[in-house]
Amino acid sequence: MKFSRRRALSIVAALSLSGALQLTHAADAPQVLLKTNMGDIVLELNQDKAPKTVENFLQYVKSGQYNGTIFHRVIGDFMIQGGGFDKDMREKATRAPIQNEAQNGLKNDTYTIAMARTGNPHSATAQFFINTQNNNMLNYPGQDGWGYAVFGKVVKGTEVVNKIKQVNTGNRGPHQNVPLQAVIIESATITQ
């Protein structure tokens, strides 16, 4: 097959445009800054793969839901979970649960963020977790035919996630793996 110079230039131009569009798209991805008492974590959210989950999370950020909540469940070689309790372990009220989007192709890999839920696949509300290792058993279809919906990743502050996963934990009432010193999400704001 013989390519003319014009054909070769049009292919290069098309590939360049495609790359530019991908970079623009990544730059347009919403980012959320979690300011914690252990440092800052920046999350980049994937609207294309998890539109309902990202919309839900951003609504909670905009309403101030996460301000003053804690990472209330820390299992170092698994994940850190937060967004549902204040520092006195009082659970915050939430909106209605959302549809599980775990079939989106995103994996529960190290430093990704996913929605926490109960045994009901469609029960996620405000609580989320950051994977501290590759947790393949949480990927669709998981053990219950659904898995856990990943909707973004940590793009800054992995060292903070690593500090949080190393805190000492214990039991607090019926809750296990609770940090002995509160790990507080002081604020959550949309930065992009």
N, C-alpha and C positions, 0 to 999 in steps of 0.2 A: 504494500500500500504506500503510495507516494503522497507526501504532504507538500502543499505549496507554502511559500513563506507567509502568505496572507492567512491561510488556514492555521498555521502554527501560531501566528500572532494572535488570532482570535481565540484560540484555545488558552493561551497564556493569559490573555485579558480576562476570559471567563473565570479561570481559576483564581486570578488575583481578586476579582470582584467577589467571588464566593468567599475567599479568605477574609476580605474586608468586611463582608456582611457578618461572618461568624464573630469577628473581633468586636464589631459594633454591638451585636447581640449580647455577647458576654459583658460588655461594658454597660449595657442597659439592665442587666440582672439586678433585682433589688438586693440591697445589702442592709443588714441590721447590725448595729453595734450593741453588744451586751457589756455594760460596764459592771464588773463584779468587784468585790472587795479583795480579790486575788489578782486582778488585772482585766484587761479588755479582750473580748473575743469578737471578731467580725465574721458574720455569716453571709454567704452569698446564696440566694434562693433561686431555685430552678422553676420558673413559672411555666415553661413549656411542658415539662414532664409532670409537674404536680400543681396544676393551676388552682384547684379547690383548696388544697392544703396550704399553699403559699398565701392565697387570699385570706384564709382563716387566720393564719399566723400573723399576717400584717394587720388584720383588724384588731387582734389582741395587743400587738405592739402599739398601734395608734391610740387605743383606749387606755393605755397605761397598765394593763393587766399584769405585766411581768415586773413592773417596778416594785422593789421590796420583796419579791419572792426569793426562794432559795433553791439551790440544788439539794433536794431533800433525799436523794437516793444515789449513792456513789458506790459502784462496784468496779474497782480499778481496772481489772482486766476484762471489762465488759462495756460499761457505759456510765455516763453521769446524767441524771434525770432531774429536770426542774420545771418551773413554770406553774406549779399548782398550789404551793403552800407558802405562807408567810413564815417569818423566822420563829414564830411561836407554834408552828405546825398546824395552823388553822388553814383549812382548805378554802380556796377562793371560789366564788361562784363563777360559772362558765355559761357560754351560749350552748346551743344544741350541738350534738356530735356531728361530725362530717363523714362523708363517704370515704372509704379506704382507697387510696391511690397507689398501693404497693405494686401494682402491675405495670408501673411506669418504666421499668428497666433500670432504675437507679438502685444501687446496691448499698447495703449497710456496711460500708467500708470504714476504716479508721478516719475519724474527723468528719464524718457525714452527720447530718442532723435528721432525725426521724420523729414521727409522732408516737407518743406513748398512748396506750389504750388498754382496755380490759380484755377479757376473753372474747368479747363481742368484737368482731373485726371492724365494725363501723361505729366505734365508741369514742374515738379520739376527739378531744375538745381543745384544751390549752396546753396540757403537759407535753413536753418534748424530751428527747434525749440526744446526746452526742456520743456516737460510738467511739470507744477508746481502743478498739481493735477491729479487724474484719470479723463481722458477725453474720456469716453466711446463713446460719439457721433462721435468721430474721427476714431473709429475702423472700419475696414471693416465690413459691406458694407457701413457704414456711411449714410449720407443723399443723396448721389449722386450715390450710388451703388459701390463706391470705397473706400472711407476713406483715411487716411493719413498713409504712410508707416513708421513704426517704424523700426530702424536699429541698435539700441544700447541703452546703459543706462549710467548714471553717476555712476561711482564706487568710485570716490573721489571728494570732493568739493561740496557736497549737501548744505553745509552752505553758499557757495558762490552763488549758485543758489538762495537760500533763501534771501540773501542780495540783489541780483539783482532784484528779483521780488517785492521788497519793495521800489524801487526808485520812486521818483516823476516823473510823465510823463505829457506831453502836446502835442499840435499840432505843427507840423513844416511843413509849406506848406500844401500839400494835405495829409500828413501822420499824423495819430493819434497814441496815446500811445507811443510817442517817449520820452525816458529818457531826462530830462532837463539837467542833467550832463551826458556826453557821457560815456557809458559802453563799453570800447574798448577791443577787442580781439587783444592783442599785438602780439601774435604768436600762431600758431597751428602746433604741431609737432607730428610725430608718435614716440611713445616711446616703443612700443612692436609690 
